[in-house]
Amino acid sequence: MDKKDYKIYIIGAGVSGLVAAKTLKEHGFLPVLLEATQSPGGRVKTDTADGVQFDHGFQVLLTDYPQAKKHLDYKALELHYFKPGALIFKDGTTQRIGDPLRDPSSFWPTVKATIGSVKDKFKIYALTRQLKAKSISTIFSDTETTTLAYLKAYGFSDVIIANFFKPFFTGIFLEDTLKTSSRLFEFVFKMFGEGYAALPANGIGAIPAQLAKTVGPLEFETEVSQVHAHKIAIKNGATVEAHAVISTLPVDEKGNIRTQQVTWKSCDNLYFTVHNRTFEEGIIGLVAHKDTFTNNLYYPFGQTFNGDPVLSVTVVKNHEKTQEELIKTVMEELRQHCQIQVKSFLRAYPIKQALPDITNLGMQPNPNSIRNEQGVYLAGDHLLSGSLNAAMASGEAAAEAVVRDFVQD
């Protein structure tokens, strides 16, 4: 049988499913992606309305992700790069901390910043050098602790942890106690030190859109309810026969799709217009007050609404506020802590399934766990760690397992 005649289905056209399809196609197969929504991307999406791009949450591409460099065409994405470091809003002051070696303009602001001691700043430099020399495989094989325990053990002061590390990594990990694995901290810190945070010109959704162009058939609005090694049950009552199935969604012991098996971290993403930009594009702002709802903010590259600059704000704190109450609270925090006067509210994205909340993080899936009891191949960042790199790695690993099994057969 020709490879293209094998019926291989992939459940979910998120980043992991798209990379799985891309990998299979590179090996001569022609898999079919079944996606419940109307577009590819999963949790990585961008809406466009009235000429404005709205990413679903503040997501960035770290350009040194090994999997991203392998599977994406950076030139075609037309990346906009963030400057290393951040702008810290604390006690009515605005302070800049950066990487003077890559951004000379941040040298004096970083030296003069009072968000940490001189010793803290040298330790950041030392940690950056140390992690550049540490392999990713070593990072993910080291003993895990929490990020907070790791920072304290490294000798960082409570001041720099509270003023920089907590607000910065709260926005990445979507939790404000830094309980996230030290493995993920080291990996992400290494990626920031070796590359840049970037966004495609057409928003974060340009990443799955680019991948979707490289794969075979995509069937949208096709929600799967149950999956086994050679049969898929669609919610509309139809069944599909298959030679192999990859599921990027969690599957229980009976083959039922069970997204609730994963514990998720949530966040809220709000978009506003402002009268004027109070800091330049390409810088991430952080609010270093433990009781505020606002965590990070930035001006999306080149985005305006009726000529007014657009501002993106992320809220990580768990809350029971109504949307109206949250908007009012964030607007007041922007005025009080960031000296930003909001002109109008544009959109809100309450994201209940933003990142998987998992421990024992890995770089690559365990070969023994890629295929479950029903014979279904498994993928998804919930199997490794919450990142674009993990999503791509898991999709590639599942596809490679399919290829190996078919070659053996």
C-alpha positions as CSV (number, residue, x, y, z in Angstrom):
1,M,0.0,0.0,0.0
2,D,1.3,3.5,-0.8
3,K,1.9,5.6,2.2
4,K,-0.7,8.2,1.0
5,D,-3.3,5.5,1.1
6,Y,-3.1,4.9,4.8
7,K,-5.9,6.5,6.7
8,I,-4.2,8.4,9.5
9,Y,-6.3,10.9,11.5
10,I,-5.2,13.6,13.9
11,I,-7.6,14.9,16.5
12,G,-7.2,18.6,17.0
13,A,-5.6,21.1,14.7
14,G,-3.7,23.0,17.4
15,V,0.1,23.5,17.1
16,S,0.9,19.9,18.2
17,G,-1.6,18.4,15.7
18,L,-0.3,20.6,12.9
19,V,3.3,19.7,13.6
20,A,2.3,16.0,13.7
21,A,0.6,16.4,10.3
22,K,3.6,18.2,8.9
23,T,6.0,15.5,10.1
24,L,3.9,12.7,8.7
25,K,3.6,14.5,5.4
26,E,7.4,14.9,5.3
27,H,7.5,11.1,5.6
28,G,5.2,10.6,2.6
29,F,1.9,10.1,4.5
30,L,-1.2,12.3,4.0
31,P,-3.0,12.5,7.4
32,V,-6.4,14.2,7.9
33,L,-6.9,16.7,10.8
34,L,-10.2,16.7,12.5
35,E,-10.8,20.1,14.3
36,A,-13.9,21.0,16.4
37,T,-13.7,24.7,15.7
38,Q,-13.7,26.7,12.5
39,S,-10.0,27.4,12.3
40,P,-6.6,25.9,13.1
41,G,-4.5,26.9,16.1
42,G,-6.2,25.6,19.2
43,R,-5.2,27.9,22.0
44,V,-3.0,29.9,19.6
45,K,-5.4,32.3,17.8
46,T,-5.7,35.8,16.6
47,D,-8.9,37.6,15.7
48,T,-9.0,40.6,13.4
49,A,-11.7,43.2,13.6
50,D,-11.8,46.9,12.5
51,G,-8.2,46.6,11.3
52,V,-7.0,45.5,14.8
53,Q,-5.3,42.2,15.6
54,F,-6.4,40.6,18.9
55,D,-4.3,37.7,20.1
56,H,-6.1,35.3,22.5
57,G,-3.9,36.1,25.5
58,F,-0.3,37.5,25.6
59,Q,1.6,34.8,23.8
60,V,5.1,35.2,22.4
61,L,7.4,33.1,20.2
62,L,10.8,32.6,21.8
63,T,13.0,32.6,18.8
64,D,15.5,30.1,20.2
65,Y,12.9,27.4,20.7
66,P,14.6,24.4,19.0
67,Q,11.3,23.1,17.6
68,A,10.2,26.5,16.3
69,K,13.5,26.9,14.5
70,K,12.9,23.5,12.9
71,H,9.3,23.8,11.9
72,L,8.7,27.5,11.3
73,D,9.8,30.0,8.6
74,Y,10.7,33.0,10.6
75,K,11.3,35.2,7.6
76,A,7.8,34.6,6.3
77,L,6.3,35.4,9.7
78,E,7.9,38.9,9.6
79,L,8.7,38.8,13.3
80,H,8.6,41.9,15.5
81,Y,11.1,41.6,18.4
82,F,10.7,42.7,22.0
83,K,13.6,44.2,23.8
84,P,15.2,42.0,26.4
85,G,14.1,42.8,30.0
86,A,11.0,44.8,31.1
87,L,9.6,48.1,32.3
88,I,8.7,47.8,36.0
89,F,5.9,49.9,37.5
90,K,6.5,50.1,41.3
91,D,5.4,52.6,44.0
92,G,4.8,55.4,41.5
93,T,8.1,54.9,39.7
94,T,8.9,53.4,36.3
95,Q,12.2,51.5,36.0
96,R,13.8,49.7,33.1
97,I,15.8,46.5,33.4
98,G,17.3,45.0,30.4
99,D,20.3,43.2,28.8
100,P,22.9,45.9,28.0
101,L,25.0,43.4,25.9
102,R,22.1,43.1,23.4
103,D,20.4,46.4,24.0
104,P,23.0,49.1,24.9
105,S,20.3,51.7,25.5
106,S,19.3,49.7,28.6
107,F,22.7,50.0,30.3
108,W,22.2,53.1,32.5
109,P,18.5,52.4,33.3
110,T,19.5,48.9,34.4
111,V,22.4,50.2,36.5
112,K,20.3,52.8,38.2
113,A,17.2,50.6,38.7
114,T,16.4,50.1,42.4
115,I,14.3,47.0,42.0
116,G,17.2,44.9,43.1
117,S,20.8,45.2,44.4
118,V,24.0,45.4,42.3
119,K,24.6,41.8,43.5
120,D,21.2,40.8,42.2
121,K,22.0,42.2,38.8
122,F,25.3,40.4,38.6
123,K,23.5,37.2,39.6
124,I,21.1,37.6,36.7
125,Y,24.1,38.0,34.4
126,A,25.8,35.0,35.9
127,L,22.6,32.8,35.7
128,T,22.2,33.8,32.0
129,R,25.8,32.7,31.3
130,Q,25.4,29.5,33.3
131,L,22.2,28.5,31.5
132,K,23.6,29.3,28.1
133,A,26.2,26.6,28.8
134,K,23.7,24.1,30.1
135,S,22.0,21.7,27.6
136,I,18.3,21.5,27.4
137,S,18.4,17.8,28.0
138,T,20.3,18.4,31.3
139,I,17.8,21.0,32.3
140,F,14.9,18.6,32.0
141,S,16.7,15.7,33.7
142,D,17.7,17.7,36.8
143,T,15.8,17.4,40.0
144,E,12.7,19.6,40.1
145,T,11.9,22.2,42.7
146,T,9.7,25.2,42.6
147,T,10.9,28.3,40.7
148,L,10.7,30.3,44.0
149,A,12.8,27.8,45.9
150,Y,15.3,27.8,43.0
151,L,15.6,31.6,43.0
152,K,16.1,31.7,46.7
153,A,18.7,28.9,46.6
154,Y,20.6,30.8,43.9
155,G,20.9,33.7,46.2
156,F,18.5,36.3,44.7
157,S,17.2,38.8,47.3
158,D,13.5,39.0,48.2
159,V,13.5,42.4,46.6
160,I,14.5,41.3,43.1
161,I,12.2,38.3,43.3
162,A,9.2,40.5,44.3
163,N,10.0,43.3,41.8
164,F,11.2,41.4,38.8
165,F,11.0,37.6,38.8
166,K,7.5,37.3,40.3
167,P,5.7,39.8,37.9
168,F,7.8,38.6,34.9
169,F,7.3,34.9,35.3
170,T,3.7,35.3,36.6
171,G,2.8,36.4,33.2
172,I,4.6,33.4,31.6
173,F,3.6,30.7,34.1
174,L,0.1,32.2,34.8
175,E,0.5,31.7,38.5
176,D,1.7,34.3,41.0
177,T,3.5,32.1,43.7
178,L,6.2,30.8,41.4
179,K,5.3,27.2,42.2
180,T,6.1,26.2,38.6
181,S,8.9,23.7,38.0
182,S,12.4,25.0,38.1
183,R,13.0,23.0,34.9
184,L,10.6,25.2,33.0
185,F,12.1,28.3,34.6
186,E,15.6,27.3,33.5
187,F,14.4,26.4,30.0
188,V,12.5,29.7,29.6
189,F,15.3,31.8,31.1
190,K,17.8,30.1,28.8
191,M,15.5,30.8,25.8
192,F,15.2,34.5,26.7
193,G,19.0,34.7,27.2
194,E,19.8,33.1,23.8
195,G,17.1,34.5,21.6
196,Y,14.3,37.0,21.7
197,A,10.6,37.2,22.4
198,A,8.8,38.0,19.2
199,L,5.4,38.3,17.6
200,P,4.6,37.7,13.9
201,A,3.4,40.7,12.0
202,N,-0.1,39.1,11.6
203,G,-0.3,38.1,15.3
204,I,0.4,34.9,17.1
205,G,-2.2,33.1,15.0
206,A,0.1,33.4,12.1
207,I,2.1,30.5,13.5
208,P,-0.6,27.8,13.2
209,A,-1.8,29.5,9.9
210,Q,1.7,28.9,8.5
211,L,1.8,25.3,9.7
212,A,-1.7,24.7,8.3
213,K,-0.4,25.5,4.8
214,T,2.1,22.7,5.0
215,V,-0.3,19.9,5.9
216,G,-3.0,17.8,4.2
217,P,-6.8,17.9,4.5
218,L,-8.3,19.7,7.5
219,E,-11.9,19.0,8.4
220,F,-13.3,21.8,10.6
221,E,-16.4,21.7,12.8
222,T,-15.8,18.0,13.4
223,E,-15.9,17.3,17.1
224,V,-14.8,13.9,18.2
225,S,-16.4,12.2,21.2
226,Q,-14.5,8.9,21.3
227,V,-11.3,7.5,19.8
228,H,-9.7,4.1,19.5
229,A,-6.7,2.8,17.6
230,H,-8.7,2.2,14.4
231,K,-12.1,3.9,14.9
232,I,-13.2,7.4,15.7
233,A,-16.7,8.4,16.9
234,I,-17.9,11.9,15.8
235,K,-20.4,13.7,18.0
236,N,-22.8,13.9,15.1
237,G,-23.1,10.1,15.2
238,A,-20.8,9.3,12.3
239,T,-17.8,6.9,12.7
240,V,-14.5,6.9,10.9
241,E,-12.3,3.9,10.3
242,A,-8.5,4.5,10.5
243,H,-5.2,2.7,10.3
244,A,-3.8,5.0,13.0
245,V,-5.0,7.9,15.2
246,I,-3.1,10.7,17.0
247,S,-5.1,12.6,19.6
248,T,-3.9,15.9,20.9
249,L,-6.8,15.9,23.4
250,P,-6.7,13.8,26.6
251,V,-8.3,10.4,26.2
252,D,-9.6,8.3,29.2
253,E,-9.4,4.6,29.6
254,K,-12.5,4.0,27.6
255,G,-11.4,6.2,24.7
256,N,-13.6,9.2,25.6
257,I,-12.2,12.6,24.9
258,R,-11.9,14.2,28.4
259,T,-10.3,17.7,28.4
260,Q,-11.3,17.9,32.1
261,Q,-8.6,15.4,32.8
262,V,-6.1,18.3,32.6
263,T,-5.9,20.9,35.3
264,W,-5.7,24.3,33.6
265,K,-4.4,27.7,34.5
266,S,-6.5,30.7,33.4
267,C,-6.1,34.4,32.7
268,D,-7.9,37.4,31.3
269,N,-6.7,39.4,28.3
270,L,-8.1,42.9,27.9
271,Y,-7.6,45.4,25.1
272,F,-8.0,49.2,25.4
273,T,-7.2,52.3,23.4
274,V,-5.2,55.0,25.0
275,H,-4.7,58.7,24.2
276,N,-0.9,58.3,23.8
277,R,1.7,55.6,24.2
278,T,3.5,56.1,27.5
279,F,6.4,53.8,26.5
280,E,7.6,52.5,23.2
281,E,6.5,49.4,21.4
282,G,8.6,46.4,21.9
283,I,8.9,46.7,25.7
284,I,6.9,44.6,28.1
285,G,5.5,46.4,31.1
286,L,5.1,44.7,34.5
287,V,3.2,45.9,37.5
288,A,5.1,44.9,40.6
289,H,2.4,45.3,43.2
290,K,1.2,42.0,44.7
291,D,-2.4,43.1,45.2
292,T,-3.1,44.4,41.7
293,F,-5.0,42.5,39.0
294,T,-2.9,43.9,36.2
295,N,0.2,41.8,35.6
296,N,1.7,42.7,32.2
297,L,0.9,45.2,29.5
298,Y,2.3,46.1,26.1
299,Y,1.5,48.1,23.0
300,P,0.9,45.6,20.2
301,F,3.2,46.4,17.2
302,G,1.6,48.8,14.8
303,Q,-1.9,48.4,16.2
304,T,-4.2,51.4,16.3
305,F,-8.0,51.8,16.5
306,N,-9.3,55.0,14.8
307,G,-5.8,56.4,15.1
308,D,-5.5,55.7,18.8
309,P,-2.8,53.3,20.1
310,V,-4.0,49.8,21.3
311,L,-2.9,48.5,24.7
312,S,-3.0,44.8,25.7
313,V,-3.3,44.0,29.4
314,T,-3.1,40.5,31.1
315,V,-4.7,39.6,34.4
316,V,-3.5,36.4,36.0
317,K,-5.1,36.7,39.5
318,N,-8.0,34.4,40.1
319,H,-11.2,36.4,40.7
320,E,-14.9,36.4,40.7
321,K,-15.4,39.9,39.2
322,T,-17.8,40.5,36.4
323,Q,-16.3,41.6,33.1
324,E,-17.5,45.2,33.8
325,E,-15.9,45.2,37.3
326,L,-12.6,43.8,36.0
327,I,-12.4,46.4,33.2
328,K,-13.1,49.2,35.7
329,T,-10.5,47.8,38.2
330,V,-7.8,47.4,35.5
331,M,-8.4,50.9,34.1
332,E,-7.9,52.4,37.6
333,E,-4.8,50.3,38.2
334,L,-3.4,51.6,34.9
335,R,-4.0,55.2,35.9
336,Q,-2.7,54.8,39.4
337,H,0.4,52.6,38.9
338,C,1.3,53.2,35.2
339,Q,0.1,56.8,34.6
340,I,-1.9,55.4,31.6
341,Q,-5.2,57.0,30.8
342,V,-7.5,54.6,29.0
343,K,-9.6,56.1,26.2
344,S,-11.9,53.2,25.5
345,F,-12.3,49.5,26.1
346,L,-12.1,47.3,23.0
347,R,-12.3,43.5,23.9
348,A,-11.9,41.0,26.6
349,Y,-10.8,37.4,26.4
350,P,-11.5,35.3,29.5
351,I,-9.2,32.3,28.9
352,K,-10.1,29.4,31.1
353,Q,-7.8,26.9,29.5
354,A,-4.7,29.0,29.0
355,L,-1.9,26.6,30.1
356,P,-1.8,23.1,31.5
357,D,-0.9,22.9,35.2
358,I,1.5,20.0,35.4
359,T,4.6,18.7,37.2
360,N,7.4,16.4,36.3
361,L,8.0,18.4,33.2
362,G,9.8,16.8,30.2
363,M,11.6,17.9,27.0
364,Q,10.4,14.9,25.0
365,P,7.6,12.4,25.6
366,N,8.4,9.1,27.2
367,P,8.4,6.6,24.3
368,N,6.4,4.2,26.5
369,S,3.6,6.8,26.9
370,I,3.2,8.0,23.3
371,R,0.6,5.2,22.7
372,N,-2.2,4.5,25.2
373,E,-4.0,1.3,26.1
374,Q,-6.4,1.6,23.1
375,G,-3.5,2.0,20.8
376,V,-4.1,5.8,20.2
377,Y,-1.0,7.9,19.7
378,L,-0.9,10.9,22.1
379,A,0.4,14.5,21.7
380,G,-0.1,17.9,23.2
381,D,1.8,20.2,25.5
382,H,-0.1,18.9,28.5
383,L,2.1,15.8,28.2
384,L,5.3,17.9,28.6
385,S,5.1,21.5,29.6
386,G,3.0,24.5,28.6
387,S,4.9,26.0,25.7
388,L,4.9,26.3,21.9
389,N,8.1,24.2,21.9
390,A,6.5,21.4,24.0
391,A,3.5,21.4,21.7
392,M,5.7,21.0,18.6
393,A,7.9,18.4,20.3
394,S,5.0,16.2,21.3
395,G,3.4,16.4,17.9
396,E,6.6,15.5,16.1
397,A,7.2,12.6,18.6
398,A,3.8,11.1,18.0
399,A,4.2,11.3,14.3
400,E,7.6,9.7,14.4
401,A,6.1,6.9,16.5
402,V,3.5,6.3,13.8
403,V,6.2,6.2,11.1
404,R,8.3,3.8,13.1
405,D,5.4,1.4,13.7
406,F,4.4,1.5,10.0
407,V,7.9,0.9,8.9
408,Q,8.2,-2.1,11.3
409,D,4.9,-3.5,10.0
